[in-house]
């Protein structure tokens, strides 16, 4: 019974939230994203999958016995660490791919590498903000819909 309640919460709350968004924004009712939402960083499907897996593990840990809860909390922590390591590797490889003359100071690349390695959580956050300010990610192109002719 607890598992069904967990699944109902994990599936139902986002569905209700999306339903409320449709009532608030007429663009969503037409199947379009509101203009103000287009500037947000697009979320990828694997990010949603990881978040849902993490929430499911946390709900299962809260409703299980202590021995199972410890293992499920360990799995949840492992997912968080894996996301962090992926983001850290991405930012570090971006930093190492830059030329030294891309930075204003002589030792800026070395300082950023030191900050990313020695102060990993804070350094990752600071370097990502610096990177997006100086080298923004390209905006994804909106797919244009077109009708396909009938085959018959």
VEXMI-274615 format. One line per field, with one value per residue (C-alpha): x negated, y negated, z; residue in three letters. Coordinates in steps of 0.2 Angstrom, whole numbers, plus 5000, padded with zeros to 4 digits. Layout:
% residues N
east = c(X, ...)
north = c(Y, ...)
up = c(Z, ...)
rest = c(ALA, ...)
END
This chain:
% residues 152
east = c(5000, 4986, 4978, 4994, 4995, 4977, 4980, 4997, 4987, 4973, 4984, 4999, 4990, 4981, 4997, 5007, 4994, 4994, 5013, 5012, 4999, 5011, 5025, 5013, 5005, 5015, 4999, 4998, 5016, 5011, 4996, 4983, 4970, 4973, 4960, 4953, 4950, 4939, 4925, 4923, 4910, 4919, 4920, 4915, 4925, 4911, 4911, 4930, 4926, 4913, 4924, 4938, 4927, 4920, 4937, 4943, 4928, 4931, 4949, 4945, 4932, 4944, 4957, 4946, 4937, 4921, 4910, 4917, 4918, 4899, 4896, 4909, 4901, 4884, 4891, 4899, 4882, 4873, 4885, 4881, 4862, 4864, 4873, 4860, 4845, 4853, 4855, 4837, 4829, 4839, 4833, 4815, 4814, 4821, 4808, 4794, 4800, 4798, 4782, 4772, 4776, 4795, 4792, 4788, 4774, 4758, 4762, 4781, 4783, 4771, 4782, 4798, 4791, 4785, 4802, 4811, 4800, 4797, 4814, 4825, 4843, 4840, 4827, 4839, 4853, 4842, 4834, 4850, 4857, 4841, 4841, 4860, 4856, 4841, 4846, 4865, 4872, 4880, 4899, 4907, 4916, 4935, 4941, 4953, 4968, 4974, 4987, 4983, 4993, 5004, 4996, 5012)
north = c(5000, 4988, 4991, 4987, 4971, 4966, 4970, 4960, 4945, 4946, 4946, 4936, 4921, 4916, 4920, 4909, 4895, 4896, 4895, 4879, 4872, 4875, 4866, 4851, 4849, 4849, 4853, 4870, 4874, 4871, 4883, 4869, 4863, 4846, 4833, 4831, 4850, 4851, 4842, 4855, 4869, 4884, 4899, 4916, 4932, 4941, 4927, 4929, 4948, 4946, 4934, 4946, 4961, 4950, 4946, 4964, 4970, 4957, 4961, 4980, 4977, 4967, 4981, 4996, 5004, 4997, 5010, 5007, 4988, 4987, 4996, 4985, 4969, 4975, 4977, 4960, 4953, 4962, 4954, 4937, 4940, 4947, 4931, 4920, 4930, 4929, 4910, 4908, 4918, 4908, 4891, 4897, 4903, 4887, 4877, 4888, 4886, 4867, 4858, 4848, 4832, 4834, 4827, 4810, 4814, 4824, 4837, 4837, 4855, 4862, 4853, 4860, 4878, 4876, 4870, 4884, 4897, 4891, 4884, 4895, 4890, 4872, 4871, 4880, 4868, 4853, 4859, 4863, 4846, 4838, 4850, 4846, 4827, 4827, 4842, 4845, 4861, 4860, 4859, 4874, 4872, 4874, 4889, 4883, 4894, 4898, 4910, 4926, 4931, 4946, 4962, 4970)
up = c(5000, 5004, 4987, 4978, 4988, 4984, 4965, 4966, 4974, 4962, 4947, 4953, 4960, 4943, 4933, 4944, 4944, 4925, 4924, 4935, 4923, 4909, 4917, 4921, 4904, 4888, 4878, 4887, 4883, 4864, 4866, 4866, 4879, 4886, 4880, 4898, 4899, 4883, 4892, 4905, 4903, 4895, 4906, 4898, 4899, 4909, 4922, 4925, 4926, 4939, 4949, 4949, 4954, 4968, 4974, 4973, 4983, 4996, 4998, 4998, 5012, 5022, 5021, 5024, 5038, 5045, 5036, 5019, 5022, 5025, 5008, 4999, 5006, 5001, 4983, 4983, 4989, 4976, 4962, 4969, 4969, 4951, 4945, 4954, 4946, 4929, 4931, 4938, 4924, 4911, 4918, 4921, 4903, 4896, 4907, 4900, 4882, 4883, 4878, 4891, 4881, 4884, 4902, 4906, 4919, 4917, 4930, 4928, 4921, 4935, 4948, 4941, 4940, 4958, 4963, 4954, 4962, 4979, 4983, 4972, 4976, 4978, 4964, 4952, 4956, 4953, 4937, 4930, 4933, 4926, 4910, 4907, 4908, 4896, 4885, 4885, 4879, 4862, 4862, 4856, 4840, 4840, 4830, 4816, 4814, 4796, 4790, 4782, 4766, 4768, 4761, 4755)
rest = c(UNK, UNK, UNK, UNK, UNK, UNK, UNK, UNK, UNK, UNK, UNK, UNK, UNK, UNK, UNK, UNK, UNK, UNK, UNK, UNK, UNK, UNK, UNK, UNK, UNK, UNK, UNK, UNK, UNK, UNK, UNK, UNK, UNK, UNK, UNK, UNK, UNK, UNK, UNK, UNK, UNK, UNK, UNK, UNK, UNK, UNK, UNK, UNK, UNK, UNK, UNK, UNK, UNK, UNK, UNK, UNK, UNK, UNK, UNK, UNK, UNK, UNK, UNK, UNK, UNK, UNK, UNK, UNK, UNK, UNK, UNK, UNK, UNK, UNK, UNK, UNK, UNK, UNK, UNK, UNK, UNK, UNK, UNK, UNK, UNK, UNK, UNK, UNK, UNK, UNK, UNK, UNK, UNK, UNK, UNK, UNK, UNK, UNK, UNK, UNK, UNK, UNK, UNK, UNK, UNK, UNK, UNK, UNK, UNK, UNK, UNK, UNK, UNK, UNK, UNK, UNK, UNK, UNK, UNK, UNK, UNK, UNK, UNK, UNK, UNK, UNK, UNK, UNK, UNK, UNK, UNK, UNK, UNK, UNK, UNK, UNK, UNK, UNK, UNK, UNK, UNK, UNK, UNK, UNK, UNK, UNK, UNK, UNK, UNK, UNK, UNK, UNK)
END
